[in-house]
Amino acid sequence: MDKMNITIAITGASGAVFGREMLRALEADERVERMHFVASENSLRVMAEELGLSGRTGLLEKLLGYEPVKTIQHSDTNIGAAIASGSYPSDGMIVLPCSMGTLAAIANGLANTLIARAADVTLKERRPLVLCVRETPFNRVHLRNMTLAAEAGATIFPCIPAFYNHPVDTDEMARQFVWRVLGHIGLPQKGAYVWKAESGV
Ligand SMILES: Cc1cc2nc3c(=O)[nH]c(=O)nc-3n(C[C@H](O)[C@H](O)[C@H](O)COP(=O)(O)O)c2cc1C
């Protein structure tokens, strides 16, 4: 299997812990050669609230807890980044968590930020795009935008963790969810909980 090249975007929806666990899982995954990372401006506010992180300086190191070896961080205003072009050989993109604002931009092809443009490119190149949406309850605009994005080829993978694996804390809950997303894009993770894996019934 060729090593993969994945783009991760964190936007301003609740659930920054999911994004953090995703970055950690992909940095540690030897099947991944390169990770591109974009944090929306508004995600910084949520990361401050939820993870106690402030500012963009050293954000990736703070999220990972160590120096990245394969990850390149881009500004969301840098529409000239490699991932803004379909000629760049990306293997897919995950937006985790995905706000309703970013969902709307992607579903309607705005391509006005690097995150929206990279997602637009992912769809046009028919590559996997996973939108881990987070809001509750949904209004009709959200539901329509999810349908639009799904019709364009995205997978709507809501931030709804499982409970049947009895997670002991938020980090484990987030990690199991992230592993489920990674299994979906062809990167199954050791330790991912499988319901009744050993049972024939
Ligand atoms: C603490 C906090 C939690 C938020 N949670 C959500 C959420 O779960 N879903 C959502 O769509 N927006 C949420 N928002 C609002 C978004 O951050 C806001 O709509 C923002 O414009 C999204 O921008 P972005 O998509 O560029 O990151 C939250 C904002 C804050 C400050």
Ligand as a Chemical Component Dictionary entry (heavy atoms), coordinates in Angstrom:
data_LIG
# 
_chem_comp.id                   LIG 
_chem_comp.type                 NON-POLYMER 
_chem_comp.pdbx_formal_charge   0 
_chem_comp.three_letter_code    LIG 
# 
loop_
_chem_comp_atom.comp_id 
_chem_comp_atom.atom_id 
_chem_comp_atom.alt_atom_id 
_chem_comp_atom.type_symbol 
_chem_comp_atom.charge 
_chem_comp_atom.model_Cartn_x 
_chem_comp_atom.model_Cartn_y 
_chem_comp_atom.model_Cartn_z 
_chem_comp_atom.pdbx_ordinal 
LIG C1  C1  C 0 -17.559 27.482 22.403 1  
LIG C2  C2  C 0 -18.194 27.482 21.044 2  
LIG C3  C3  C 0 -18.836 26.343 20.610 3  
LIG C4  C4  C 0 -19.430 26.308 19.339 4  
LIG N1  N1  N 0 -20.032 25.137 18.941 5  
LIG C5  C5  C 0 -20.521 25.050 17.689 6  
LIG C6  C6  C 0 -21.036 23.816 17.214 7  
LIG O1  O1  O 0 -21.068 22.798 17.905 8  
LIG N2  N2  N 0 -21.478 23.762 15.938 9  
LIG C7  C7  C 0 -21.432 24.847 15.103 10 
LIG O2  O2  O 0 -21.824 24.721 13.956 11 
LIG N3  N3  N 0 -20.964 26.034 15.545 12 
LIG C8  C8  C 0 -20.500 26.175 16.802 13 
LIG N4  N4  N 0 -19.982 27.366 17.248 14 
LIG C9  C9  C 0 -20.081 28.539 16.382 15 
LIG C10 C10 C 0 -19.001 28.574 15.315 16 
LIG O3  O3  O 0 -17.718 28.688 15.920 17 
LIG C11 C11 C 0 -19.246 29.778 14.388 18 
LIG O4  O4  O 0 -20.439 29.607 13.669 19 
LIG C12 C12 C 0 -18.105 30.064 13.467 20 
LIG O5  O5  O 0 -18.449 31.140 12.614 21 
LIG C13 C13 C 0 -17.716 28.872 12.612 22 
LIG O6  O6  O 0 -16.637 29.277 11.782 23 
LIG P1  P1  P 0 -15.699 28.232 11.022 24 
LIG O7  O7  O 0 -16.588 27.257 10.369 25 
LIG O8  O8  O 0 -14.937 29.066 10.036 26 
LIG O9  O9  O 0 -14.782 27.638 12.017 27 
LIG C14 C14 C 0 -19.390 27.448 18.506 28 
LIG C15 C15 C 0 -18.732 28.589 18.950 29 
LIG C16 C16 C 0 -18.161 28.614 20.211 30 
LIG C17 C17 C 0 -17.444 29.863 20.668 31 
# 
loop_
_chem_comp_bond.comp_id 
_chem_comp_bond.atom_id_1 
_chem_comp_bond.atom_id_2 
_chem_comp_bond.value_order 
_chem_comp_bond.pdbx_ordinal 
LIG C1  C2  SING 1  
LIG C2  C3  SING 2  
LIG C2  C16 DOUB 3  
LIG C3  C4  DOUB 4  
LIG C4  N1  SING 5  
LIG C4  C14 SING 6  
LIG N1  C5  DOUB 7  
LIG C5  C6  SING 8  
LIG C5  C8  SING 9  
LIG C6  O1  DOUB 10 
LIG C6  N2  SING 11 
LIG N2  C7  SING 12 
LIG C7  O2  DOUB 13 
LIG C7  N3  SING 14 
LIG N3  C8  DOUB 15 
LIG C8  N4  SING 16 
LIG N4  C9  SING 17 
LIG N4  C14 SING 18 
LIG C9  C10 SING 19 
LIG C10 O3  SING 20 
LIG C10 C11 SING 21 
LIG C11 O4  SING 22 
LIG C11 C12 SING 23 
LIG C12 O5  SING 24 
LIG C12 C13 SING 25 
LIG C13 O6  SING 26 
LIG O6  P1  SING 27 
LIG P1  O7  DOUB 28 
LIG P1  O8  SING 29 
LIG P1  O9  SING 30 
LIG C14 C15 DOUB 31 
LIG C15 C16 SING 32 
LIG C16 C17 SING 33 
# 
